[in-house]
Amino acid sequence: MAQTKLGENTVNTIGDLPAIGSTAPNFTLVDNTLKEVSLSDFKGKKVVLSIFPSIDTGVCATAVREFNKRATGLDNTVVLSISKDLPFAFKRFCGAEGIDKVITLSDFRNTGFSKAYGMEMADGGMKGFFARAIVVLDENGKVKHTEVVPAVGQEPNYDAALNAL
């Protein structure tokens, strides 16, 4: 299991991110139109998975905005922003913010992403939400880079993630 900080407290996750060099597990999540979307839908593309607790927190919103801005110049790459937020919250946020370069996906149906990627917090005040993490995949679905952000209230290392592409 991985660990992160929530305030001054150490929080455990239910597992670990897939290992670098491994094939990323497939998953099915829900987009902001309630359509099911799978990782396999992006076969042949580089993929950045930006995993976070909730779009309705400052750091999560900032990360979605930042990846949206940086995604503009990425060739053959898709950024997937993933949380347990309801698709309606994503749709509201993206519409208000003009977010159109990242794809927001929800695990509200709990179809296996939590277990496959291990980032659900197992304890602490945000138990059940995802810890903040990044996974970068190449065109073949191989894991090139991972980061479990040391503290939930900290932004991910955008440069490291994008340099891994």
C-alpha positions in Angstrom: 0.0 0.0 0.0 1.1 3.6 -0.7 1.0 6.4 1.8 0.2 10.1 1.5 -0.3 13.0 3.9 -3.7 14.5 4.7 -2.8 17.5 6.8 -0.4 16.2 9.4 -1.7 12.7 9.3 -0.4 9.8 7.2 -3.0 8.1 5.2 -2.8 4.6 3.6 -4.2 3.6 0.3 -5.7 0.2 -0.4 -2.9 -0.8 -2.7 -0.1 0.5 -5.0 0.0 2.0 -8.5 1.0 -0.4 -11.3 4.7 -0.9 -11.6 6.8 1.0 -14.1 7.3 -1.3 -17.1 4.1 -3.3 -16.5 1.0 -3.2 -18.7 -1.6 -0.9 -17.2 -4.8 -2.6 -16.1 -7.8 -1.9 -18.2 -10.7 0.0 -16.5 -14.1 1.3 -17.2 -15.2 4.7 -15.9 -18.0 7.1 -16.7 -17.5 10.4 -18.6 -19.6 13.6 -18.1 -22.3 12.4 -20.5 -22.7 9.2 -18.5 -21.1 7.1 -21.2 -18.8 4.3 -20.1 -15.2 4.8 -21.2 -12.4 2.2 -21.0 -8.6 2.6 -21.1 -8.7 0.3 -24.1 -10.6 3.1 -26.0 -7.3 5.0 -26.1 -5.2 2.2 -27.6 -2.3 3.6 -29.6 -2.3 6.9 -27.7 0.0 8.0 -24.9 -2.1 8.5 -21.8 -1.7 10.5 -18.6 -3.9 9.4 -15.7 -4.4 12.3 -13.3 -6.0 10.7 -10.2 -7.4 12.9 -7.4 -9.9 13.2 -4.6 -12.5 15.8 -5.9 -12.8 18.5 -8.5 -14.5 20.6 -5.8 -11.2 21.1 -4.0 -8.7 23.9 -4.8 -5.7 21.7 -5.7 -7.7 19.2 -7.7 -9.3 22.0 -9.7 -5.8 23.6 -10.3 -4.4 20.3 -11.5 -7.3 19.8 -14.0 -6.7 23.4 -15.3 -3.0 22.9 -15.6 -3.2 19.6 -17.4 -5.9 21.2 -19.7 -3.4 24.0 -20.5 -0.5 21.8 -21.1 -2.4 19.2 -23.1 -2.9 21.6 -25.9 0.6 20.9 -27.4 0.8 17.1 -26.8 0.8 14.9 -29.9 -1.0 11.6 -29.8 -1.7 12.1 -26.1 -4.8 12.1 -23.9 -5.1 13.3 -20.3 -7.7 11.5 -18.2 -8.7 13.3 -15.0 -10.1 10.6 -12.7 -12.0 10.8 -9.3 -15.1 9.5 -7.7 -16.9 12.8 -8.3 -20.3 12.5 -10.1 -20.2 13.2 -13.8 -22.5 16.1 -13.2 -19.9 17.9 -11.1 -17.3 17.4 -13.8 -19.7 18.7 -16.5 -20.4 21.8 -14.4 -16.8 22.5 -13.6 -15.5 22.0 -17.2 -18.3 24.1 -18.6 -17.7 27.0 -16.3 -13.9 26.8 -16.7 -13.7 26.1 -20.5 -11.9 22.8 -19.9 -11.9 21.0 -23.2 -8.5 19.3 -23.6 -8.7 16.7 -20.8 -11.3 14.0 -20.4 -12.9 13.8 -17.0 -13.9 10.3 -15.8 -15.8 9.2 -12.7 -15.4 6.0 -10.7 -18.8 6.5 -9.0 -20.0 3.2 -10.2 -17.0 1.5 -8.6 -16.3 -0.9 -11.4 -12.7 -1.9 -10.4 -10.5 1.1 -11.0 -10.0 1.6 -7.3 -8.6 -1.9 -6.8 -6.6 -2.0 -10.1 -4.8 1.3 -9.3 -4.8 1.1 -5.5 -5.2 4.8 -4.8 -8.4 4.7 -2.8 -7.6 6.0 0.7 -8.2 3.3 3.3 -8.3 5.5 6.3 -8.4 9.1 7.5 -11.0 11.8 7.0 -11.2 11.3 3.3 -11.4 7.5 3.4 -13.0 6.2 0.2 -11.7 9.1 -2.0 -8.6 8.7 -4.2 -5.2 9.9 -3.2 -3.5 12.3 -5.7 -1.4 10.3 -8.2 -0.2 10.3 -11.7 0.3 7.4 -14.1 1.9 7.9 -17.6 1.4 5.2 -20.3 3.1 4.8 -23.6 1.2 4.0 -26.8 1.3 0.3 -26.0 -0.2 0.7 -22.5 3.1 0.3 -20.7 3.6 2.3 -17.5 6.4 4.8 -18.0 6.0 7.0 -14.9 4.1 7.0 -11.6 3.8 9.4 -8.8 1.9 9.2 -5.6 1.9 12.8 -4.5 3.4 13.1 -1.0 0.5 15.1 0.4 -3.1 15.3 -0.8 -3.0 19.1 -0.7 0.1 19.3 -3.0 0.1 19.5 -6.8 1.6 16.7 -8.8 4.9 17.1 -10.6 3.5 18.1 -14.0 7.0 18.4 -15.7 8.0 14.9 -14.6 4.8 13.4 -15.9 4.9 15.2 -19.2 8.6 14.5 -19.7 7.9 10.8 -19.3 5.9 11.0 -22.5 
